[in-house]
Amino acid sequence: MDFWQGFVTITFVHLLAAASPGPDFALVTRQALVSGRRAGFYTSIGIALGLSVHIVYSALGMAALIAGSAEWMFAVKAAGGLYLVYLGTRGLRSRPRVAVDPGWEKKQVTKSGYRDILSGALCNIFNPKAPVYFLSLFTIVLSPDLPPATLCIYGAWIMVVQFLWFAAVTLFFTHGAVRTRFLAVGHWLDRLFGVVMVALGLRVLASTME
């Protein structure tokens, strides 16, 4: 497989993976609707950065080790499930805002930008499906035997595709007509997000018992 054939294959495969519903999608949607466009973008950056962890260990040939080890998969699933439950409980504790300050979003940029990036990165890093996905991706397209420059380009492009997808999701959910409908029930969205994340987390934790 030549460079451009691999490039196109990676783009198509990873775009489908990024667009599939999951914790990352739920988190970005929640951030965009409840906290605004900047929060959605920061979270998207964090998710893209989180991919670098999976790309590095996969490039080192560790994806097969993790996916094939019951102990490693138990640890990954347990950590991922607990983190999802943690995110969910934060959402469930959400309370209605007394008033909406038009300048609220700008005031929160410095305070929450780093936190949003960190939340996005951790959500992606602790995704228990990631080792299996990257194992299959490295089996189909990538390989530790690829030239380092090609591997770096492919890895960086995967992160760019991830960011562009979730940036598009953020733009959609922060469009005036869309977001206005949701702002009045923002705390209920937080609670719905909490229920979804707790359910996903418990499902992941339950899978460790199988």
trRosetta pair geometry for C-beta under 8 A, 3 or more apart (Angstrom, degrees):
i j d omega theta_ij theta_ji phi_ij phi_ji
1 5 5.0 -131 -166 94 82 120
1 6 4.9 104 136 -63 117 92
1 9 7.3 -37 -165 6 141 148
1 141 6.9 -100 103 -137 162 65
2 5 5.0 88 55 14 75 107
2 6 6.9 -144 94 -5 34 92
3 6 6.0 -68 -156 40 25 108
3 7 6.1 27 151 -25 65 109
3 150 6.3 -121 -115 -126 98 116
4 7 5.1 -46 -141 33 37 118
4 8 6.3 36 159 -17 67 101
5 8 6.1 -53 -148 36 29 107
5 9 6.3 29 152 -18 63 110
6 9 5.6 -57 -145 38 31 113
6 10 6.1 33 157 -20 67 106
6 141 5.2 128 -148 -165 89 101
6 142 7.7 110 -168 -74 123 56
6 150 7.8 44 84 179 149 118
6 154 6.8 -49 137 -98 115 128
7 10 6.0 -55 -149 35 26 110
7 11 6.4 28 153 -21 62 107
7 153 7.9 -40 -99 128 106 113
7 154 7.1 -131 -99 -101 65 83
7 157 6.9 -23 -144 118 86 175
8 11 5.6 -54 -149 34 31 114
8 12 6.4 26 157 -15 66 107
9 12 6.0 -59 -149 39 29 106
9 13 6.0 20 160 -12 67 113
9 140 7.2 -147 155 135 131 111
9 141 5.2 179 103 -97 126 127
10 13 6.0 -60 -138 43 26 105
10 14 5.7 11 170 -8 66 116
10 137 7.5 71 -123 -165 82 109
10 141 5.5 168 -69 144 86 166
10 142 7.6 68 -93 -49 119 97
10 154 5.7 -162 -85 -153 171 98
10 157 6.5 82 112 98 134 122
10 158 6.4 -85 172 -76 117 89
10 161 7.9 -169 135 -13 88 154
11 14 6.5 -64 -138 43 17 98
11 15 6.1 19 163 -22 59 113
11 157 7.2 -62 -78 153 83 121
11 161 6.1 -176 -133 -94 65 141
12 15 6.0 -58 -146 34 23 110
12 16 6.7 21 157 -16 60 106
13 16 6.0 -61 -159 35 29 110
13 17 6.5 25 149 -17 65 109
13 137 6.6 154 125 -116 140 94
13 140 7.2 149 -96 91 165 149
13 141 7.2 -159 24 -20 151 138
14 17 5.2 -51 -145 39 40 114
14 18 6.0 43 155 -22 70 103
14 137 7.4 50 -74 -121 91 137
14 158 5.3 -147 -122 -134 166 83
14 161 5.1 91 105 96 122 148
14 162 7.1 -72 162 -58 116 80
15 18 5.7 -50 -142 37 31 111
15 19 6.2 25 158 -16 63 111
15 161 5.8 -100 -73 -178 77 123
15 165 6.5 165 -138 -77 71 128
16 19 6.0 -62 -145 40 27 107
16 20 6.8 40 154 -38 61 98
17 20 5.9 -45 -156 11 32 115
17 133 6.2 108 -142 -160 140 135
18 24 7.7 -75 -150 98 66 143
18 161 6.5 -161 -20 131 152 93
18 162 5.3 -166 -106 -115 131 63
18 165 4.3 118 133 50 136 167
18 166 7.2 -110 -179 -39 114 85
19 25 8.0 66 -164 -88 29 130
19 165 6.2 -122 -68 -157 74 135
20 25 7.7 -136 99 -28 40 139
21 25 5.3 -103 -136 61 48 151
21 26 7.5 63 -170 -47 82 87
22 25 5.5 98 49 14 58 102
22 26 7.1 -114 110 -4 31 96
22 127 7.1 45 158 -136 132 125
22 129 7.4 -97 -135 36 143 141
22 200 7.9 114 -162 -138 57 146
23 26 5.7 -59 -144 39 31 111
23 27 6.1 30 160 -21 68 108
23 84 5.9 -98 -109 -108 134 111
23 87 7.8 102 -158 59 110 156
23 123 5.4 -158 136 -176 114 103
23 127 6.1 -162 46 -100 126 96
23 197 6.8 78 -127 -120 91 84
23 200 5.9 171 -74 132 94 160
24 27 5.9 -58 -148 35 27 109
24 28 6.4 21 159 -13 64 108
24 47 5.1 94 -145 -134 115 137
24 120 7.6 63 -137 -153 84 78
24 123 5.9 141 -91 125 63 117
24 124 5.8 48 -89 -84 117 84
24 127 7.1 -23 -37 -74 102 138
24 166 7.0 -88 156 -88 106 133
25 28 6.1 -58 -146 39 28 106
25 29 6.2 28 157 -19 64 111
25 166 7.8 -142 -103 -106 55 95
25 169 7.0 -138 -140 -136 76 163
26 29 5.9 -59 -147 38 27 112
26 30 6.3 27 157 -19 63 109
26 193 6.1 144 169 -140 100 85
26 196 5.4 -156 -141 115 146 138
26 197 6.5 177 121 -69 144 85
26 200 7.7 -163 14 -17 159 151
27 30 5.8 -57 -149 36 28 111
27 31 6.3 25 156 -17 65 108
27 43 6.1 -157 133 -178 102 136
27 47 7.7 156 79 -71 127 121
27 87 7.0 -51 -98 -173 108 150
27 119 6.8 -170 -170 140 133 106
27 120 6.6 164 122 -103 137 67
27 123 5.1 -37 -27 -134 164 171
27 193 7.8 101 -98 -162 42 122
27 197 7.9 75 -72 -89 82 123
28 31 5.8 -56 -145 39 31 110
28 32 6.1 30 158 -19 66 109
28 40 5.7 73 -169 -149 78 83
28 43 5.3 178 -103 107 69 126
28 44 5.9 63 -120 -72 124 81
28 47 7.0 -42 -61 -23 115 148
28 120 7.5 58 -76 -113 84 109
28 166 4.8 -123 -117 -158 163 110
28 169 5.4 67 121 99 132 133
28 170 6.2 -91 177 -66 105 87
29 32 5.9 -58 -146 37 27 110
29 33 6.2 15 162 -10 64 112
29 169 6.6 -76 -75 163 74 119
29 173 5.8 160 -141 -74 67 166
29 193 7.8 -175 88 -100 95 112
30 33 6.2 -64 -144 42 25 103
30 34 5.7 -8 172 8 66 119
30 91 7.1 -65 -152 -106 150 129
30 189 6.5 165 -130 146 75 102
30 190 6.9 95 -160 -105 112 53
30 193 4.1 58 -98 -104 136 152
31 34 6.6 -68 -127 51 19 90
31 35 5.1 -41 -163 43 61 117
31 39 4.4 -143 178 131 100 105
31 40 4.9 156 106 -84 101 58
31 42 7.8 -125 170 62 146 87
31 43 4.6 139 34 -14 170 152
31 116 6.4 105 -143 -142 141 114
31 170 7.7 -34 92 -111 100 102
32 35 7.5 -30 -64 57 8 74
32 36 7.1 -47 -155 137 39 10
32 37 6.7 36 -139 -98 80 41
32 39 7.0 -165 -78 83 36 91
32 40 3.5 45 -82 -82 84 135
32 169 6.9 -151 -24 126 157 81
32 170 4.5 -165 -97 -133 127 66
32 173 4.0 87 115 88 133 121
32 174 5.1 -111 -173 -47 96 94
32 179 7.6 -114 146 -96 82 112
33 173 5.3 -70 -62 166 81 119
33 174 7.7 -142 -81 -77 38 64
33 179 6.2 -174 -133 -125 58 81
33 182 4.8 -56 -163 122 112 152
33 183 7.9 -154 176 -72 73 54
33 186 7.1 178 135 -122 89 80
33 189 5.5 -110 112 167 135 162
34 39 7.9 -65 80 87 73 154
34 182 7.9 -90 -68 136 56 116
34 186 4.8 119 -124 -162 80 101
34 189 5.7 -164 -66 90 105 125
34 190 5.8 83 -104 -66 154 92
34 193 8.0 -78 -21 -9 139 148
35 38 7.8 -90 133 70 94 77
35 39 3.5 8 109 21 120 168
35 40 7.5 165 77 -38 92 70
35 105 7.4 125 169 -119 61 88
35 108 7.3 -116 -164 110 101 154
35 112 7.3 -118 -166 125 140 155
35 116 7.6 -165 111 -96 155 129
36 39 5.3 96 62 14 69 103
36 40 7.0 -126 111 -6 37 94
36 105 4.3 -4 25 -120 175 128
36 174 6.3 74 -163 -124 48 124
36 179 8.0 59 -112 -151 57 151
37 40 5.6 -59 -150 37 32 113
37 41 6.3 29 156 -18 68 105
37 105 7.7 46 37 -170 76 147
37 170 6.0 103 -143 161 64 107
37 171 7.4 47 -131 -95 107 49
37 174 4.1 125 -75 169 86 172
38 41 5.7 -56 -148 37 32 109
38 42 6.2 31 155 -18 67 106
38 105 6.1 136 22 173 119 105
38 108 7.9 154 81 86 131 95
38 109 5.7 -58 157 -106 158 92
38 113 7.2 -60 156 -96 110 91
39 42 5.8 -53 -144 38 30 111
39 43 6.2 31 156 -18 64 108
39 105 7.7 -111 -18 -145 100 94
39 108 7.6 -11 -65 112 108 127
39 112 6.6 -15 -104 119 100 127
39 116 5.1 -154 -151 -110 69 150
40 43 5.8 -56 -147 38 28 110
40 44 6.3 32 152 -22 63 107
40 166 7.5 -161 171 156 86 90
40 167 7.8 122 130 -123 99 43
40 169 7.4 -146 -173 98 123 83
40 170 3.2 147 138 -128 133 115
40 173 7.0 166 -103 69 153 112
40 174 6.2 -138 11 -37 149 127
41 44 5.5 -53 -148 34 32 114
41 45 6.5 36 152 -21 64 101
41 167 6.2 42 -115 -117 79 85
41 170 5.7 157 -60 137 61 171
42 45 5.6 -50 -152 31 34 113
42 46 6.6 35 149 -19 64 104
42 112 7.6 139 76 122 163 80
42 113 5.1 -147 -113 -149 148 64
42 116 3.7 70 106 96 123 128
42 117 5.1 -85 176 -55 89 75
42 120 7.1 -178 126 -8 62 136
43 46 5.5 -52 -152 35 35 115
43 47 6.5 37 151 -21 66 102
43 116 4.8 -82 -61 175 74 96
43 117 7.2 -138 -91 -84 30 33
43 119 6.3 -39 -118 83 93 103
43 120 4.0 151 -166 -67 57 121
43 166 7.4 -115 103 157 86 136
43 170 7.9 155 57 -84 102 125
44 47 5.7 -50 -148 33 33 112
44 48 6.5 33 153 -17 64 105
44 120 6.6 -100 -28 -141 11 155
44 162 7.8 172 -173 134 80 77
44 163 5.3 100 151 -144 101 65
44 166 3.7 178 -121 105 105 118
44 167 5.2 141 148 -61 168 65
44 169 7.7 162 -90 53 122 103
44 170 6.0 -87 -36 -28 134 133
45 48 5.8 -58 -152 38 31 111
45 49 6.3 29 152 -17 66 108
45 117 5.5 -37 89 -117 106 96
45 120 6.7 106 68 77 53 154
45 163 6.3 38 -95 -122 47 116
46 49 5.7 -56 -146 38 31 110
46 50 6.3 40 152 -28 64 103
46 116 6.5 -155 -18 131 137 60
46 117 3.9 164 -72 -165 102 45
46 118 6.2 -86 -129 -6 135 11
46 119 6.3 69 118 65 167 54
46 120 2.5 121 80 67 114 108
46 121 4.1 -98 -175 -31 87 74
46 122 7.7 -26 166 10 122 63
46 123 7.6 74 119 30 116 99
46 124 7.4 170 129 7 76 118
47 50 5.5 -49 -151 27 32 118
47 51 7.2 43 149 -28 59 94
47 120 4.2 -83 -39 176 70 104
47 121 6.9 -139 -72 -77 25 38
47 123 6.6 -39 -96 74 88 107
47 124 4.6 128 -145 -48 65 132
47 162 6.1 -140 120 155 99 119
47 163 7.5 160 75 -88 92 61
47 166 6.0 82 57 -10 144 167
48 51 5.8 -43 -165 16 37 116
48 120 7.9 5 13 140 60 127
48 159 4.4 91 -177 -172 93 82
48 160 7.3 68 -150 -73 134 22
48 162 4.6 160 -102 90 78 113
48 163 4.0 -5 -64 -59 147 95
48 166 7.6 -145 -44 35 95 127
49 52 5.8 -32 -172 4 49 116
49 117 7.0 32 25 -176 142 97
49 120 7.6 87 40 102 96 105
49 121 5.0 -37 84 -100 104 109
49 159 7.2 61 -76 -149 32 125
50 53 6.1 -40 -174 17 51 111
50 54 7.6 40 139 -6 70 101
50 120 6.6 -142 -18 130 123 70
50 121 4.0 165 -66 -150 93 54
50 122 7.0 -127 -103 -23 128 15
50 123 7.1 -102 -59 64 170 60
50 124 3.0 127 99 74 146 121
50 125 4.6 -120 -155 -43 104 77
51 54 5.6 -58 -158 41 50 109
51 55 5.9 49 147 -23 78 107
51 124 6.1 -60 -52 159 63 142
51 158 6.1 -151 157 120 144 106
51 159 5.1 -175 71 -95 130 81
51 162 5.6 165 -34 -1 149 165
52 55 5.5 -54 -143 38 34 114
52 56 6.2 35 158 -23 67 105
52 155 7.3 78 -122 166 65 114
52 159 6.5 19 -61 -84 81 135
53 56 6.1 -56 -150 33 26 108
53 57 6.7 11 161 -5 63 106
53 125 5.2 35 47 -118 153 99
54 57 6.4 -62 -145 43 29 98
54 58 6.0 27 158 -19 65 114
54 63 7.7 58 -171 -94 78 109
54 124 7.8 -99 -14 150 122 98
54 125 7.6 -164 -40 -120 90 55
54 130 4.9 -104 -103 167 140 122
54 131 7.2 -143 -134 -81 100 49
54 134 4.9 -172 167 -51 109 153
55 58 5.8 -62 -145 41 26 111
55 59 6.1 28 157 -22 64 109
55 134 7.2 -144 -85 -136 43 136
55 155 4.2 108 -176 -141 145 111
55 158 6.5 160 -86 65 127 140
55 159 7.6 -65 -26 -48 149 101
56 59 5.8 -55 -146 35 28 111
56 60 6.5 19 155 -12 62 109
57 60 5.6 -57 -147 42 36 110
57 62 4.1 -69 179 65 90 125
57 63 6.3 125 117 -58 88 69
57 66 7.2 45 143 -21 135 137
58 61 7.7 57 179 -65 32 16
58 62 6.9 -93 -78 56 26 73
58 63 4.1 28 -112 -40 77 126
58 134 4.2 -107 -81 153 144 124
58 135 7.1 -143 -125 -73 105 46
58 137 7.5 7 -173 73 157 105
58 138 5.1 -167 174 -49 112 139
58 142 7.2 57 135 100 119 141
59 138 7.8 -161 -78 -110 43 131
59 142 7.6 -74 -93 160 73 130
59 144 5.8 122 -175 -104 51 79
59 151 5.7 101 -128 178 123 134
59 155 7.0 -29 -56 -73 132 137
60 144 6.9 83 -122 -110 10 127
61 64 6.6 -33 180 27 68 108
61 65 7.3 71 131 -15 72 107
61 144 5.1 -30 -57 -40 93 152
62 65 4.9 -55 -156 39 56 119
62 66 5.9 54 149 -22 82 102
63 66 5.9 -56 -148 38 30 107
63 67 6.0 20 159 -10 67 113
63 131 5.4 172 -149 -162 75 74
63 134 4.9 -129 -118 101 143 100
63 135 4.1 -174 142 -78 116 76
63 138 6.0 139 45 20 150 142
64 67 6.0 -59 -137 45 27 104
64 68 5.7 12 166 -7 65 120
64 135 5.7 122 -77 -131 57 113
65 68 6.3 -69 -138 46 18 100
65 69 6.0 11 164 -19 61 119
65 72 6.9 84 132 -10 76 168
66 69 6.2 -65 -140 35 23 105
66 72 4.5 -129 -139 140 60 140
66 73 6.8 120 164 -66 69 68
66 76 6.6 70 -177 -40 115 144
66 131 4.3 -107 105 -146 126 147
66 135 8.0 -148 65 -59 92 119
67 72 8.0 -51 -25 93 18 123
67 73 6.8 64 -136 -77 31 112
67 131 4.8 -174 -64 134 86 108
67 132 5.1 124 -121 -88 122 63
67 135 4.7 -41 -8 -38 156 156
69 72 3.8 64 83 15 119 109
69 73 6.3 168 86 -10 61 84
70 73 6.0 -59 -144 42 27 107
70 74 6.2 34 155 -25 64 107
71 74 5.7 -52 -149 32 28 114
71 75 6.6 26 153 -17 63 105
72 75 5.7 -56 -151 36 33 110
72 76 6.2 29 153 -17 68 107
72 131 7.9 149 133 -128 115 174
73 76 5.6 -52 -141 39 34 111
73 77 6.0 31 159 -16 67 108
73 128 7.5 80 -164 -166 74 103
73 131 7.3 -133 -101 65 81 146
74 77 6.0 -59 -143 41 25 107
74 78 6.0 25 158 -20 64 111
74 208 5.3 95 -140 -148 74 104
75 78 5.9 -55 -142 37 26 110
75 79 6.2 22 160 -14 63 109
76 79 6.1 -59 -147 40 26 107
76 80 6.1 22 157 -15 63 113
76 126 7.7 173 -169 -152 68 56
76 128 5.2 130 130 -125 95 78
76 131 6.3 -33 -156 -9 173 133
77 80 5.7 -58 -142 42 28 110
77 81 5.9 29 160 -20 66 110
77 128 4.3 59 -100 -127 63 145
77 204 5.3 -164 -167 172 85 93
77 205 7.2 155 146 -94 94 35
77 207 6.0 -114 -163 85 145 105
77 208 4.7 173 102 -73 129 101
78 81 5.9 -55 -142 37 25 109
78 82 6.3 22 160 -16 62 109
78 205 6.7 68 -120 -117 56 76
78 208 5.6 60 -66 -90 82 162
79 82 6.0 -59 -147 38 26 108
79 83 6.3 24 157 -18 63 109
79 126 5.4 -124 124 -136 93 105
80 83 5.9 -59 -148 36 29 108
80 84 6.4 28 156 -18 65 106
80 126 4.0 163 -104 161 67 84
80 127 6.0 100 -133 -119 131 10
80 128 4.0 -147 44 -44 159 90
80 201 7.7 -161 130 -124 64 72
80 204 5.5 -100 101 167 103 156
81 84 5.8 -56 -149 36 30 110
81 85 6.4 30 154 -17 65 106
81 128 7.2 12 -40 -34 78 136
81 201 4.6 112 -169 -168 61 68
81 202 7.0 111 -165 -73 109 15
81 203 7.7 -157 -120 67 107 48
81 204 3.6 -161 -84 91 96 109
81 205 3.7 152 161 -54 156 79
81 208 7.1 -104 -4 -17 149 122
82 85 5.7 -53 -148 37 33 112
82 86 6.4 39 150 -23 65 104
82 201 6.8 118 -71 -164 10 118
82 205 7.2 91 -54 -80 63 116
83 86 5.4 -49 -149 33 35 116
83 87 6.5 35 152 -17 65 101
83 122 6.2 -146 -162 151 142 107
83 123 7.2 -169 136 -102 124 49
83 126 4.4 49 37 111 152 167
83 201 7.3 -161 69 -113 44 117
84 87 5.7 -50 -149 36 34 110
84 88 6.3 35 151 -21 64 108
84 123 7.9 88 -90 -134 72 79
84 126 7.5 -159 -37 114 80 122
84 197 5.0 -157 -180 -177 79 82
84 198 7.3 167 133 -91 85 23
84 200 5.0 -103 175 95 147 100
84 201 3.2 -173 89 -75 103 96
84 204 6.5 104 27 21 142 137
85 88 5.5 -56 -148 38 32 115
85 89 6.4 32 156 -21 66 103
85 197 7.2 168 -92 134 22 88
85 198 5.4 62 -127 -125 65 65
85 201 3.6 -166 -48 127 73 159
85 202 6.7 92 -86 -51 109 70
85 205 7.5 13 -38 -28 129 134
86 89 6.1 -54 -147 33 28 107
86 90 6.9 32 153 -20 60 102
86 201 7.8 150 8 -109 56 158
87 90 5.8 -55 -159 30 34 114
87 91 6.8 30 149 -16 65 105
87 119 7.5 113 -110 -159 114 105
87 123 7.0 51 -67 -96 156 104
87 194 7.8 -158 126 -115 62 60
87 197 4.7 -103 94 179 101 154
87 201 7.8 164 43 -53 90 131
88 91 5.7 -58 -155 36 36 110
88 92 6.3 35 151 -21 70 106
88 193 7.4 -157 -120 128 62 65
88 194 4.4 103 -172 -163 63 58
88 195 6.9 143 -158 -39 112 9
88 196 7.2 -159 -111 69 107 49
88 197 3.3 -166 -71 88 91 100
88 198 3.4 -179 139 -47 158 74
88 199 7.6 155 -118 6 153 56
88 200 7.7 171 -59 41 130 89
88 201 6.1 -127 -1 5 133 130
89 92 5.4 -50 -143 35 37 114
89 93 6.6 34 157 -18 65 104
89 194 6.6 104 -78 -153 12 111
89 198 6.7 94 -53 -82 65 112
90 93 6.2 -63 -156 35 30 107
90 94 7.7 58 143 -52 58 83
90 194 7.0 -158 69 -103 49 104
91 94 5.7 -20 -169 -23 45 116
91 190 4.5 -164 -156 171 78 71
91 191 6.0 165 146 -95 88 24
91 192 7.7 -84 158 58 131 37
91 193 4.3 -134 -140 87 155 95
91 194 2.9 -163 88 -60 103 89
91 195 7.8 -102 103 -5 125 52
91 197 6.4 117 16 26 137 130
92 190 7.9 -158 -55 132 18 86
92 191 5.6 71 -119 -132 47 72
92 194 3.6 178 -47 155 71 156
92 195 7.1 106 -85 -54 100 62
92 198 7.1 25 -40 -34 129 136
93 194 7.7 147 5 -103 55 154
94 186 7.9 -123 167 127 136 77
94 187 4.6 -178 132 -149 108 78
94 190 3.3 66 -28 105 168 145
94 191 5.7 -128 48 -52 113 74
94 194 7.2 -158 -1 -31 107 131
95 187 5.9 -45 142 -130 13 141
96 186 7.7 117 -130 64 59 88
96 187 4.6 -98 -79 -5 53 149
97 100 6.2 83 107 -73 137 68
97 186 6.8 6 4 65 111 134
97 187 7.2 -180 -11 -48 69 107
100 104 6.7 -99 -169 1 60 143
100 183 6.7 25 -92 172 156 126
101 104 4.0 118 71 -51 95 96
101 107 7.7 0 103 13 134 135
103 106 5.2 -54 -168 42 73 112
103 107 5.9 74 135 -27 87 103
104 107 5.8 -64 -152 36 31 111
104 108 6.4 22 157 -18 67 112
105 108 6.0 -67 -154 36 29 108
105 109 7.4 53 149 -52 62 85
106 109 5.9 -23 -161 -17 40 115
107 111 7.5 11 139 6 66 123
108 111 5.3 -76 -154 54 53 110
108 112 4.8 -2 167 15 96 120
109 112 7.2 -80 -132 50 11 79
109 113 5.4 27 176 -49 58 114
110 113 6.4 -32 -119 8 17 115
111 115 7.6 -16 137 7 60 123
112 115 4.9 -65 -153 49 58 115
112 116 5.5 62 148 -29 86 101
113 116 5.9 -56 -148 32 26 109
113 117 6.6 24 155 -16 62 105
114 117 5.7 -55 -151 36 33 111
114 118 6.2 32 152 -18 66 108
115 118 5.6 -55 -147 38 31 112
115 119 6.2 35 154 -22 65 105
116 119 5.7 -50 -145 34 31 112
116 120 6.4 31 156 -17 63 105
117 120 5.9 -58 -152 37 29 110
117 121 6.3 27 153 -19 65 109
118 121 5.7 -55 -145 37 31 111
118 122 6.2 25 160 -15 66 109
119 122 6.1 -58 -144 40 26 106
119 123 6.2 31 156 -24 63 109
120 123 5.7 -55 -146 33 28 114
120 124 6.6 20 158 -11 63 107
121 124 6.1 -65 -155 40 29 105
121 125 6.0 26 155 -19 68 112
122 125 5.5 -53 -136 39 32 111
122 126 5.9 13 169 -3 68 113
123 126 6.7 -68 -143 46 19 96
123 127 7.1 43 149 -53 56 92
124 127 5.7 -31 -158 -11 37 117
124 130 7.3 92 173 -79 67 143
125 130 7.8 -76 -153 20 23 167
127 130 4.5 96 86 -33 100 107
128 131 7.7 -40 -176 18 45 98
128 204 5.4 145 10 -148 144 122
128 207 7.8 156 115 74 157 137
129 132 5.8 -65 -167 46 56 109
129 133 5.7 56 141 -26 84 111
130 133 5.6 -59 -142 38 32 112
130 134 6.0 20 166 -11 70 109
131 134 6.2 -61 -143 43 27 102
131 135 6.2 34 156 -26 63 107
132 135 5.6 -52 -148 31 30 116
132 136 6.6 26 155 -14 63 104
133 136 6.0 -61 -156 37 30 106
133 137 6.3 28 150 -19 67 109
134 137 5.2 -49 -139 38 39 115
134 138 6.0 37 159 -17 68 104
135 138 6.1 -58 -147 40 26 105
135 139 6.3 28 151 -22 61 109
136 139 5.4 -55 -147 35 33 115
136 140 6.2 24 158 -15 68 108
137 140 6.0 -58 -143 39 28 104
137 141 6.1 -34 179 38 66 103
137 142 6.0 27 133 18 83 112
138 141 7.3 -75 -117 63 21 66
138 142 4.3 -58 -119 78 61 100
138 143 6.4 123 -177 -83 81 39
138 144 7.7 29 -167 -32 126 72
141 154 7.6 180 132 -155 118 144
142 146 6.4 -73 -158 -10 65 142
142 151 6.9 90 -153 -123 106 83
142 154 6.1 170 -97 124 110 154
143 146 5.2 126 66 -29 77 89
144 151 7.7 36 -130 -104 36 148
146 150 4.8 -109 165 86 112 119
146 151 4.7 139 89 -60 117 92
146 154 7.5 4 126 10 164 140
147 150 4.5 85 63 8 90 106
147 151 6.9 -162 88 -8 44 87
148 151 5.6 -57 -145 39 32 112
148 152 6.2 33 157 -21 67 106
149 152 5.8 -55 -149 36 30 111
149 153 6.4 29 153 -19 64 106
150 153 5.7 -54 -148 36 32 111
150 154 6.2 30 155 -16 66 107
151 154 5.9 -55 -145 39 29 110
151 155 6.1 29 156 -19 64 110
152 155 5.8 -56 -144 39 28 111
152 156 6.2 26 158 -17 64 108
153 156 5.9 -56 -145 39 27 108
153 157 6.2 27 155 -20 63 110
154 157 5.7 -58 -147 37 28 111
154 158 6.5 35 153 -25 64 101
155 158 5.7 -48 -152 27 32 113
155 159 6.9 29 151 -14 62 103
156 159 5.7 -57 -157 36 36 112
156 160 6.4 37 147 -21 68 105
157 160 5.3 -50 -146 36 38 114
157 161 6.3 41 154 -21 68 101
158 161 5.8 -51 -149 34 30 112
158 162 6.5 32 151 -20 62 106
159 162 5.6 -53 -150 34 32 114
159 163 6.4 30 154 -17 65 105
160 163 5.8 -56 -148 38 32 109
160 164 6.2 30 156 -19 67 108
161 164 5.9 -56 -144 37 29 110
161 165 6.4 31 157 -22 63 105
162 165 6.1 -57 -153 32 27 110
162 166 6.6 8 160 -2 63 110
163 166 6.3 -69 -148 47 29 98
163 167 5.8 34 155 -25 69 110
164 167 5.5 -52 -140 36 29 115
164 168 6.5 33 156 -21 62 103
165 168 5.9 -59 -159 33 29 110
165 169 6.6 29 146 -18 65 104
166 169 5.0 -42 -145 33 44 118
166 170 6.3 51 151 -23 66 99
167 170 5.5 -49 -150 34 33 115
167 171 6.5 36 151 -20 64 103
168 171 5.6 -49 -147 34 33 112
168 172 6.5 35 153 -20 64 103
169 172 5.8 -56 -153 34 30 112
169 173 6.4 10 159 -4 66 111
170 173 6.3 -68 -143 46 27 97
170 174 5.9 5 165 -2 67 117
171 174 6.3 -69 -136 48 23 97
171 175 6.9 50 156 -53 60 86
172 175 6.0 -33 -164 -12 31 113
172 178 6.7 35 156 12 61 172
173 178 5.8 -122 -142 124 35 136
173 179 6.5 88 155 -76 57 87
173 182 7.9 -12 -171 20 90 156
174 178 7.4 20 36 74 5 112
174 179 5.2 23 -141 -55 39 137
175 178 4.5 67 65 16 93 110
175 179 6.5 164 67 -9 41 92
176 179 6.4 -64 -133 42 20 98
176 180 5.9 24 170 -27 62 112
177 180 6.2 -50 -140 28 21 113
177 181 7.3 23 158 -20 53 105
178 181 6.3 -66 -170 28 30 109
178 182 7.1 4 149 -3 65 113
179 182 5.7 -71 -154 44 41 104
179 183 6.1 54 154 -44 77 98
180 183 6.0 -38 -141 10 31 115
181 184 7.8 -65 177 22 28 101
182 185 6.3 -83 -162 57 50 87
182 186 6.6 86 143 -82 79 65
182 189 6.0 46 -175 -57 109 145
183 186 5.6 -6 -157 -50 40 108
185 188 4.3 -37 174 39 95 120
185 189 6.2 108 115 -27 82 89
186 189 5.5 -53 -153 32 36 114
186 190 6.6 39 150 -21 66 100
187 190 5.3 -44 -152 31 39 118
187 191 6.5 39 149 -18 65 102
188 191 5.5 -50 -148 37 37 111
188 192 6.3 41 150 -21 66 102
189 192 5.5 -51 -145 36 33 112
189 193 6.2 38 152 -20 64 104
190 193 5.6 -53 -151 36 30 114
190 194 6.4 35 148 -24 63 104
191 194 5.2 -47 -149 31 35 118
191 195 6.6 39 151 -21 65 98
192 195 5.7 -48 -150 32 34 111
192 196 6.5 33 151 -17 65 105
193 196 5.8 -57 -149 38 31 111
193 197 6.1 25 156 -15 67 110
194 197 5.9 -59 -143 40 28 106
194 198 6.1 25 160 -17 65 109
195 198 6.0 -57 -144 39 26 108
195 199 6.2 27 156 -19 63 110
196 199 5.8 -59 -149 37 27 112
196 200 6.3 25 154 -17 64 107
197 200 5.6 -52 -145 38 32 111
197 201 6.1 33 155 -20 65 107
198 201 5.6 -55 -146 38 30 113
198 202 6.2 28 157 -17 66 107
199 202 6.0 -54 -143 38 28 107
199 203 6.3 31 154 -22 62 107
200 203 5.7 -56 -149 35 29 114
200 204 6.5 29 153 -18 64 105
201 204 5.8 -55 -151 35 31 109
201 205 6.3 28 153 -16 66 107
202 205 5.5 -53 -144 40 34 111
202 206 6.1 39 154 -24 66 104
203 206 5.7 -51 -146 33 29 113
203 207 6.6 34 151 -25 61 102
204 207 5.7 -52 -155 27 33 114
204 208 7.4 39 147 -26 61 95
205 208 5.8 -45 -163 18 40 114
205 209 7.8 36 144 -17 61 98
206 209 5.9 -54 -167 27 45 112
206 210 7.5 55 140 -34 67 95
207 210 5.5 -35 -159 7 49 119
